[in-house]
Amino acid sequence: MTTAATTLDCRGMPCPRPIIELARHLADVAVGEVLGVASDDPAARHDVPAWCRLRRQEYAGEETAPDGVPVYLVRRLD
């Protein structure tokens, strides 16, 4: 199981805000650590992995927050 060092709360933010927040805060975690993005925007399920491919970061999967919201996991590679 992958555990996020930090999780961004992007609930209620429409596309593209979760991706903007991800880009702004990736440097908040150390290289090798995981940043979680909690988002109830359906587009995030596709946008986060696509952003990872474009930015050469690792998409580490998806978990579910206690309130049922998806949390997308991104491992910082550089």
C-alpha positions in Angstrom: 0.0 0.0 0.0 1.3 3.5 -0.9 0.9 6.2 1.7 0.8 9.9 0.8 3.2 12.1 2.8 0.8 15.0 2.1 -2.7 15.0 0.7 -4.2 18.0 -1.1 -7.9 18.6 -0.5 -9.2 19.5 -3.9 -12.8 18.6 -3.1 -15.3 20.8 -4.9 -12.6 22.2 -7.3 -13.6 21.9 -11.0 -11.2 20.9 -13.7 -8.4 22.1 -14.1 -7.9 23.3 -10.5 -6.9 19.9 -9.0 -4.1 19.6 -11.6 -3.0 23.2 -11.0 -2.9 22.5 -7.2 -0.9 19.3 -7.9 1.6 21.2 -10.0 1.9 24.0 -7.4 2.5 21.6 -4.5 4.5 18.7 -5.9 7.7 20.4 -4.5 6.1 20.2 -1.0 7.1 16.6 -0.8 10.7 15.2 -1.1 11.8 13.2 -4.1 10.6 9.7 -3.7 7.6 10.7 -1.5 4.0 10.6 -2.5 1.6 13.5 -2.9 -2.1 12.6 -2.7 -4.8 14.6 -4.5 -8.3 14.2 -3.1 -10.7 15.2 -5.8 -14.4 14.6 -6.5 -14.0 16.0 -10.0 -14.6 13.0 -12.4 -12.0 14.4 -14.8 -9.2 14.0 -12.3 -9.3 10.2 -12.7 -7.9 10.8 -16.2 -6.1 14.1 -15.7 -3.8 13.1 -12.9 -2.2 10.1 -14.7 -1.9 12.1 -17.9 -0.2 14.9 -16.0 2.2 12.4 -14.5 3.1 11.1 -18.0 3.7 14.6 -19.3 5.7 15.7 -16.3 7.6 12.4 -15.9 6.3 11.7 -12.4 5.0 8.3 -11.3 1.3 7.8 -11.0 1.1 5.5 -8.0 -2.6 4.6 -8.1 -5.8 5.6 -6.4 -7.1 5.2 -2.9 -10.4 6.1 -1.3 -10.6 8.7 1.5 -12.8 7.9 4.5 -15.6 10.1 3.0 -15.5 8.0 -0.2 -13.6 10.6 -2.3 -10.9 9.3 -4.6 -7.3 10.2 -3.7 -4.9 10.0 -6.6 -1.3 9.3 -5.7 1.7 10.8 -7.4 5.3 9.9 -6.5 7.7 12.7 -7.0 10.6 11.5 -9.2 12.6 14.7 -9.5 
